[in-house]
């Protein structure tokens, strides 16, 4: 099995690296020149509660990718998405399956249009991970699950083949018949968490300890759940109860990776996550005030970052 992993940062480096560590697949990492030089010199280095490891990997530049592969693991950020599509095209053949691991939902329509719906799987990752300036990948919690499935709900041979490869690793893989529902469940949670922790520049616990903090968090969560229901994916009661507990815990240190991006003065996935939900709220005639505030805040941040005033 040959897998092309676009990116060797947090998600791509961890899940792709675990496959290499276990010798579960032939993995090629498609990276930029600086990251390639780093990987060639030092290997892929991961620090994790599930076991640290360092492996030599096959790192390639875009111009070195010529032949189709069995699977493409797409792990870029949304702001690199358009260039990523162009980069993987030489690796996509008639039988290639593309497994995106991006935040949000809007990338699914784009991938379906670019490569055909039959080639595109749905997928989500549950992991807290970051790449340090020296190229090491640091696992931030004990979650390390990759979940995937066919858009039509079938459990296909290619899904089970991919799961079998991941089952050889220390990571957890779930092949499911309801991946689109699960993706909507994640975007409801993520868009609430990213919007609020970025807007407030604070963790969930710090927000919850402030008067009206939990009220605002729950108001946005409820609005996002209504958007998902209007799209045909209502949130189960048990899922909403879990999210309500997680997002109002005064002891929680949880924050979205978007907040870390803001704090390091980096680019953010404002349009892909918050803007997407704002557009859906408007399309269904739902109150969009909280989404407007969160998106304007992030777009103003982008203006200051572009102008070098941070």
C-alpha positions in Angstrom: 0.0 0.0 0.0 1.4 3.4 -1.0 0.2 6.5 0.8 1.1 10.0 0.0 0.8 12.2 3.0 0.6 15.9 2.1 2.3 17.6 5.0 4.5 16.4 7.8 3.3 18.8 10.5 1.2 17.8 13.5 -1.6 15.6 12.1 0.3 14.3 9.0 3.5 13.8 10.9 1.8 11.9 13.7 -0.5 9.6 11.7 1.9 9.2 8.8 4.8 8.7 11.1 3.0 6.0 13.1 2.4 4.1 9.8 6.1 4.3 9.0 7.1 3.3 12.6 4.9 0.2 12.3 6.0 -0.6 8.7 2.3 -0.7 8.0 2.5 1.1 4.6 4.9 2.7 2.1 4.5 6.4 3.0 5.8 9.4 1.1 5.6 12.8 2.6 4.9 15.7 0.3 6.5 18.8 1.9 8.1 22.2 1.2 11.9 22.6 0.7 12.6 23.7 4.3 10.7 20.9 5.9 12.3 18.4 3.4 15.8 19.5 4.5 14.8 19.1 8.1 13.4 15.7 7.6 16.3 14.5 5.5 18.8 15.6 8.2 17.0 14.7 11.4 14.2 12.4 10.5 10.6 12.7 11.7 10.6 13.2 15.5 7.5 12.8 17.6 7.0 13.2 21.4 3.9 11.4 22.6 2.3 10.0 25.7 1.8 6.8 23.6 5.5 6.5 22.9 8.2 8.8 21.5 9.7 7.8 18.2 12.0 9.1 15.5 12.0 7.6 12.0 13.7 8.3 8.7 11.0 9.1 6.1 10.7 9.5 2.3 10.2 13.3 1.9 9.6 14.7 -1.5 8.9 18.0 -3.2 5.9 18.6 -5.4 7.9 18.3 -8.6 9.1 14.8 -7.5 5.5 13.4 -7.3 4.7 11.7 -10.6 2.9 8.4 -10.1 -0.5 7.6 -8.7 -0.8 6.2 -5.2 -3.4 4.2 -3.3 -4.3 6.8 -0.8 -3.7 10.5 -0.3 -3.8 11.7 3.3 -4.5 15.4 3.0 -3.4 17.2 6.2 -2.9 20.8 5.2 -4.4 23.9 6.8 -7.3 25.5 5.0 -5.2 28.5 3.9 -2.9 26.1 1.9 -5.8 24.1 0.5 -5.8 25.5 -3.1 -2.1 24.9 -3.6 -2.5 21.4 -2.0 -5.0 20.4 -4.6 -2.6 21.2 -7.3 0.3 19.5 -5.6 -1.5 16.1 -5.2 -3.0 15.9 -8.7 0.0 13.9 -10.1 -0.6 11.3 -7.4 -4.3 10.9 -8.0 -5.2 8.0 -10.4 -8.5 6.2 -11.2 -8.3 4.1 -8.0 -6.8 6.6 -5.6 -8.7 7.4 -2.4 -8.3 10.9 -0.9 -8.7 11.2 2.8 -8.8 14.8 4.0 -8.1 15.7 7.6 -8.9 19.4 7.4 -11.0 21.3 9.9 -14.6 22.3 8.9 -16.7 21.0 6.0 -16.3 23.3 3.0 -13.3 21.4 1.6 -15.5 18.4 0.8 -17.4 20.2 -2.0 -14.1 21.5 -3.4 -12.5 18.0 -3.4 -15.6 16.4 -4.9 -15.6 18.9 -7.8 -11.8 18.6 -8.3 -11.5 14.8 -8.2 -15.0 13.3 -8.3 -17.0 12.3 -5.3 -16.1 8.6 -5.7 -12.4 9.3 -4.9 -13.1 11.4 -1.8 -13.5 9.9 1.7 -14.8 11.8 4.7 -12.4 12.0 7.7 -11.7 13.6 11.0 -8.9 13.4 13.5 -9.2 13.7 17.3 -5.8 14.7 18.5 -4.1 17.6 20.2 -0.8 18.1 18.4 1.6 20.8 17.4 4.9 21.2 15.6 7.7 23.0 17.4 10.0 25.5 15.7 12.8 22.9 15.5 10.5 20.5 13.7 9.7 18.1 16.5 6.0 17.1 16.8 4.6 17.3 20.3 1.4 15.4 21.3 -0.6 17.6 23.7 -3.1 15.1 25.1 -3.8 11.3 24.9 -6.2 11.5 22.0 -4.9 10.0 18.8 -7.9 8.7 16.7 -8.4 9.0 13.0 -11.9 8.3 11.8 -12.9 7.8 8.2 -15.6 6.5 5.9 -17.3 6.6 2.5 -19.5 9.6 1.8 -22.3 7.2 0.8 -22.2 5.3 4.1 -20.9 2.1 2.7 -18.1 0.1 4.4 -15.9 -0.5 1.3 -12.9 -2.7 0.9 -10.6 0.3 0.6 -11.9 1.6 3.9 -11.2 -1.7 5.6 -7.8 -2.0 4.0 -6.8 1.4 5.3 -8.1 0.6 8.8 -6.1 -2.7 8.7 -2.9 -0.7 8.1 -3.6 1.7 11.0 -4.5 -1.2 13.2 -0.9 -2.2 13.1 0.1 1.1 14.6 -0.2 2.7 18.1 -2.8 5.1 16.7 -6.5 4.3 16.8 -8.5 4.1 13.6 -12.3 3.9 13.2 -14.0 3.0 9.9 -17.6 4.2 10.2 -20.8 4.3 8.1 -21.8 7.8 9.2 -18.8 9.9 8.6 -20.7 12.9 7.3 -22.8 13.0 10.6 -19.6 12.8 12.6 -17.9 15.5 10.6 -20.9 17.8 11.3 -20.7 16.9 15.0 -17.0 17.9 15.0 -17.6 21.2 13.1 -20.4 22.2 15.6 -17.9 21.7 18.5 -14.8 23.1 16.7 -16.5 26.2 15.3 -17.8 27.0 18.8 -14.4 26.4 20.5 -12.4 28.2 17.8 -14.7 31.2 17.6 -14.9 31.8 21.4 -11.4 31.0 22.5 -9.9 33.1 19.7 -12.4 36.0 20.3 -11.7 36.0 24.0 -8.0 35.1 23.8 -8.6 32.6 26.6 -9.1 28.9 27.4 -12.5 27.4 28.0 -11.9 27.5 31.8 -10.9 31.1 31.8 -14.0 32.0 29.8 -16.2 29.9 32.1 -14.9 31.6 35.2 -16.2 35.0 34.0 -19.8 36.1 34.4 -21.8 35.4 31.3 -18.8 33.5 29.7 -20.5 30.1 29.7 -23.8 31.7 28.6 -22.1 33.1 25.5 -20.4 29.8 24.8 -23.6 27.8 25.1 -25.5 30.3 22.9 -23.0 29.9 20.1 -23.0 26.1 20.5 -26.8 26.0 20.3 -26.7 28.2 17.2 -24.2 25.9 15.5 -26.3 22.9 16.4 -29.3 24.5 14.7 -27.2 25.1 11.6 -26.2 21.4 11.5 -29.8 20.4 11.9 -30.9 22.7 9.1 -28.3 21.0 6.9 -29.8 17.6 7.7 -27.5 16.5 10.5 -29.2 17.1 13.9 -27.0 16.7 17.0 -27.9 13.8 19.2 -28.8 14.7 22.8 -25.8 12.8 24.2 -23.4 14.7 22.0 -24.9 18.1 23.0 -24.7 17.2 26.6 -21.1 16.2 26.3 -20.2 19.4 24.5 -22.1 21.5 27.1 -20.0 20.0 29.8 -16.8 20.4 28.0 -17.4 24.0 27.0 -18.5 25.2 30.5 -15.9 23.5 32.7 -14.2 26.2 34.8 -11.1 24.0 35.3 -10.6 23.3 31.6 -7.4 24.3 29.9 -8.8 23.5 26.4 -8.4 26.0 23.6 -8.6 25.7 19.8 -5.5 25.5 17.7 -6.7 28.7 16.1 -6.0 30.5 19.4 -2.4 29.2 19.3 -2.2 30.4 15.7 -3.3 33.9 16.8 -0.9 33.9 19.7 2.0 33.1 17.5 0.9 35.7 15.0 0.3 33.1 12.3 -2.4 32.7 9.6 -5.8 31.4 10.7 -8.6 29.3 9.2 -11.2 32.1 9.7 -13.2 31.7 6.5 -13.0 27.9 6.4 -14.4 27.4 9.9 -16.2 30.6 11.2 -17.0 32.0 7.8 -18.5 28.7 6.7 -20.9 28.6 9.6 -21.8 32.3 9.1 -22.8 31.6 5.5 -24.9 28.6 6.6 -26.6 30.6 9.3 -27.6 33.2 6.7 -28.7 30.6 4.2 -31.1 29.1 6.7 -32.4 32.4 8.0 -30.8 31.9 11.5 -29.6 34.7 13.8 -26.0 35.3 12.7 -24.9 38.0 15.2 -22.4 35.9 17.2 -20.9 34.5 14.0 -20.5 38.0 12.6 -18.7 39.2 15.6 -16.3 36.2 15.7 -15.6 36.5 12.0 -15.1 40.2 11.9 -12.7 39.8 14.9 -10.6 37.3 13.0 -10.6 39.2 9.7 -9.5 42.4 11.6 -6.7 40.3 13.0 -5.7 39.2 9.5 -5.7 42.9 8.4 -3.3 43.8 11.2 -1.1 40.7 10.5 -0.9 41.5 6.8 0.1 45.1 7.6 2.8 44.0 10.1 1.1 45.8 13.0 1.1 42.8 15.5 
